[in-house]
Amino acid sequence: MTEEKSKDRATYKIGEVARRANVNKETVRYYEKRSLILKPDRRRSGYRIFTQRHIDQIKFIKRAQELGFTLKEIKELLELRMDEGTTCSEIRSEAQKKYRDVVEKISDLRRIKSTLTDLIDSCAGSGPKGDCPILEALEGESNTGKNIR
């Protein structure tokens, strides 16, 4: 048996899987509970038997999270990945939806940044807190004429 084939059949305990996937054991358990990774077989002793496939699945999940996908969206991507009938255009469509979400979030963050800048600029940083324009704005009574949305 070649080293590569031997590696494909290698099994790992949860701690080794966590280490190889650069997560903690609780993350592995959570992904298993949420059915994001395949349910591992168990030894007679009750220990779970993980494989390289589990490690690869966890790494996939972590990379998708880095791109802003939620665990629900990742589960959908994994289901599409496992479905023989899935086309590349379906995966592309999911990525386009996420892109639109990110663009919208960036727009929201720019608006928040602008509002915060205006609020900070409106506050002299001195005087009683009862006259603070930032607190007034958060209470909905902004003297700056700016509504927080």
C-alpha positions as a Markdown table, in Angstrom:
| # | Residue | x | y | z |
|---|---|---|---|---|
| 1 | Met | 0.0 | 0.0 | 0.0 |
| 2 | Thr | 1.4 | 3.4 | -0.9 |
| 3 | Glu | 1.8 | 6.1 | 1.6 |
| 4 | Glu | -1.0 | 8.2 | -0.1 |
| 5 | Lys | -3.5 | 5.3 | 0.1 |
| 6 | Ser | -2.5 | 4.7 | 3.7 |
| 7 | Lys | -3.1 | 8.4 | 4.5 |
| 8 | Asp | -6.6 | 8.2 | 2.8 |
| 9 | Arg | -7.5 | 5.4 | 5.2 |
| 10 | Ala | -6.0 | 7.0 | 8.3 |
| 11 | Thr | -8.3 | 7.6 | 11.2 |
| 12 | Tyr | -8.1 | 10.2 | 13.9 |
| 13 | Lys | -9.5 | 11.0 | 17.3 |
| 14 | Ile | -11.3 | 14.3 | 17.8 |
| 15 | Gly | -8.2 | 16.1 | 19.2 |
| 16 | Glu | -6.1 | 15.3 | 16.2 |
| 17 | Val | -8.9 | 16.4 | 13.8 |
| 18 | Ala | -9.2 | 19.7 | 15.7 |
| 19 | Arg | -5.4 | 20.2 | 15.6 |
| 20 | Arg | -5.2 | 19.4 | 11.8 |
| 21 | Ala | -8.1 | 21.6 | 11.0 |
| 22 | Asn | -6.9 | 24.4 | 13.3 |
| 23 | Val | -10.1 | 24.5 | 15.4 |
| 24 | Asn | -10.9 | 23.3 | 18.9 |
| 25 | Lys | -12.7 | 20.1 | 19.8 |
| 26 | Glu | -15.9 | 21.9 | 20.7 |
| 27 | Thr | -16.0 | 23.3 | 17.1 |
| 28 | Val | -15.8 | 19.8 | 15.7 |
| 29 | Arg | -18.5 | 18.6 | 18.0 |
| 30 | Tyr | -20.7 | 21.6 | 17.1 |
| 31 | Tyr | -20.2 | 21.0 | 13.4 |
| 32 | Glu | -21.2 | 17.4 | 13.9 |
| 33 | Lys | -24.2 | 18.3 | 15.9 |
| 34 | Arg | -25.3 | 20.8 | 13.2 |
| 35 | Ser | -24.7 | 18.1 | 10.5 |
| 36 | Leu | -22.1 | 20.2 | 8.8 |
| 37 | Ile | -19.7 | 17.3 | 8.7 |
| 38 | Leu | -20.4 | 13.7 | 8.1 |
| 39 | Lys | -21.3 | 11.7 | 11.2 |
| 40 | Pro | -18.2 | 9.7 | 12.1 |
| 41 | Asp | -18.2 | 6.0 | 12.7 |
| 42 | Arg | -17.5 | 4.9 | 16.2 |
| 43 | Arg | -15.2 | 2.3 | 17.6 |
| 44 | Arg | -16.5 | -0.3 | 20.0 |
| 45 | Ser | -15.1 | 1.8 | 22.8 |
| 46 | Gly | -17.4 | 4.6 | 21.8 |
| 47 | Tyr | -14.6 | 6.9 | 20.4 |
| 48 | Arg | -15.5 | 8.6 | 17.1 |
| 49 | Ile | -13.4 | 7.6 | 14.1 |
| 50 | Phe | -12.7 | 10.7 | 12.0 |
| 51 | Thr | -11.0 | 10.6 | 8.6 |
| 52 | Gln | -9.2 | 13.1 | 6.3 |
| 53 | Arg | -12.5 | 13.8 | 4.7 |
| 54 | His | -13.8 | 15.3 | 8.0 |
| 55 | Ile | -10.7 | 17.5 | 8.3 |
| 56 | Asp | -11.2 | 18.7 | 4.7 |
| 57 | Gln | -14.9 | 19.4 | 5.4 |
| 58 | Ile | -13.9 | 21.5 | 8.5 |
| 59 | Lys | -11.3 | 23.4 | 6.5 |
| 60 | Phe | -14.0 | 24.1 | 3.8 |
| 61 | Ile | -16.4 | 25.4 | 6.5 |
| 62 | Lys | -13.7 | 27.7 | 8.0 |
| 63 | Arg | -12.7 | 29.1 | 4.5 |
| 64 | Ala | -16.4 | 29.7 | 3.7 |
| 65 | Gln | -16.8 | 31.5 | 7.1 |
| 66 | Glu | -13.8 | 33.7 | 6.2 |
| 67 | Leu | -15.7 | 34.8 | 3.1 |
| 68 | Gly | -18.7 | 35.8 | 5.2 |
| 69 | Phe | -20.9 | 32.7 | 4.7 |
| 70 | Thr | -23.1 | 31.8 | 7.7 |
| 71 | Leu | -23.3 | 28.3 | 8.9 |
| 72 | Lys | -26.8 | 28.0 | 7.4 |
| 73 | Glu | -25.4 | 29.1 | 4.0 |
| 74 | Ile | -22.4 | 26.8 | 4.4 |
| 75 | Lys | -24.7 | 23.9 | 5.0 |
| 76 | Glu | -26.6 | 24.7 | 1.8 |
| 77 | Leu | -23.3 | 24.9 | -0.1 |
| 78 | Leu | -22.2 | 21.5 | 1.3 |
| 79 | Glu | -25.6 | 20.0 | 0.3 |
| 80 | Leu | -25.2 | 21.4 | -3.2 |
| 81 | Arg | -21.6 | 20.1 | -3.2 |
| 82 | Met | -22.8 | 16.6 | -2.4 |
| 83 | Asp | -25.7 | 16.6 | -4.8 |
| 84 | Glu | -24.7 | 15.0 | -8.1 |
| 85 | Gly | -27.2 | 17.2 | -10.0 |
| 86 | Thr | -25.8 | 20.5 | -8.8 |
| 87 | Thr | -24.3 | 22.7 | -11.5 |
| 88 | Cys | -21.6 | 25.2 | -11.3 |
| 89 | Ser | -24.1 | 28.0 | -12.1 |
| 90 | Glu | -26.0 | 27.1 | -8.9 |
| 91 | Ile | -22.8 | 27.5 | -6.8 |
| 92 | Arg | -22.1 | 30.7 | -8.6 |
| 93 | Ser | -25.5 | 32.0 | -7.8 |
| 94 | Glu | -24.9 | 31.4 | -4.1 |
| 95 | Ala | -21.6 | 33.3 | -4.3 |
| 96 | Gln | -23.4 | 36.1 | -6.1 |
| 97 | Lys | -26.0 | 36.3 | -3.3 |
| 98 | Lys | -23.2 | 36.5 | -0.7 |
| 99 | Tyr | -21.4 | 39.2 | -2.8 |
| 100 | Arg | -24.6 | 41.3 | -2.8 |
| 101 | Asp | -24.9 | 40.9 | 0.9 |
| 102 | Val | -21.4 | 42.1 | 1.4 |
| 103 | Val | -21.9 | 45.1 | -0.8 |
| 104 | Glu | -25.0 | 46.0 | 1.2 |
| 105 | Lys | -23.1 | 45.6 | 4.5 |
| 106 | Ile | -20.3 | 47.8 | 3.2 |
| 107 | Ser | -22.9 | 50.5 | 2.3 |
| 108 | Asp | -24.4 | 50.2 | 5.8 |
| 109 | Leu | -21.0 | 50.5 | 7.4 |
| 110 | Arg | -20.2 | 53.6 | 5.4 |
| 111 | Arg | -23.5 | 55.1 | 6.5 |
| 112 | Ile | -22.7 | 54.2 | 10.1 |
| 113 | Lys | -19.2 | 55.6 | 9.8 |
| 114 | Ser | -20.6 | 58.9 | 8.4 |
| 115 | Thr | -23.2 | 59.2 | 11.2 |
| 116 | Leu | -20.7 | 58.4 | 13.9 |
| 117 | Thr | -18.3 | 61.0 | 12.4 |
| 118 | Asp | -21.1 | 63.6 | 12.5 |
| 119 | Leu | -22.0 | 62.7 | 16.0 |
| 120 | Ile | -18.4 | 62.9 | 17.2 |
| 121 | Asp | -17.9 | 66.2 | 15.5 |
| 122 | Ser | -21.0 | 67.6 | 17.1 |
| 123 | Cys | -19.8 | 66.8 | 20.6 |
| 124 | Ala | -17.3 | 69.3 | 22.2 |
| 125 | Gly | -16.3 | 66.6 | 24.7 |
| 126 | Ser | -17.0 | 68.8 | 27.6 |
| 127 | Gly | -20.0 | 69.9 | 29.7 |
| 128 | Pro | -22.6 | 67.9 | 31.4 |
| 129 | Lys | -23.7 | 64.6 | 29.9 |
| 130 | Gly | -27.2 | 65.8 | 29.8 |
| 131 | Asp | -26.2 | 68.2 | 27.0 |
| 132 | Cys | -24.3 | 65.5 | 25.1 |
| 133 | Pro | -25.4 | 65.5 | 21.4 |
| 134 | Ile | -24.3 | 61.9 | 21.1 |
| 135 | Leu | -26.6 | 60.7 | 23.9 |
| 136 | Glu | -29.4 | 63.0 | 22.5 |
| 137 | Ala | -29.0 | 61.4 | 19.1 |
| 138 | Leu | -29.1 | 57.9 | 20.5 |
| 139 | Glu | -32.3 | 58.8 | 22.4 |
| 140 | Gly | -33.7 | 60.1 | 19.1 |
| 141 | Glu | -33.5 | 63.8 | 19.9 |
| 142 | Ser | -30.5 | 64.9 | 17.9 |
| 143 | Asn | -29.7 | 68.6 | 17.7 |
| 144 | Thr | -27.5 | 67.9 | 14.7 |
| 145 | Gly | -30.6 | 67.2 | 12.6 |
| 146 | Lys | -29.3 | 63.8 | 11.9 |
| 147 | Asn | -31.5 | 60.8 | 12.5 |
| 148 | Ile | -29.7 | 57.6 | 13.3 |
| 149 | Arg | -30.8 | 54.9 | 10.9 |
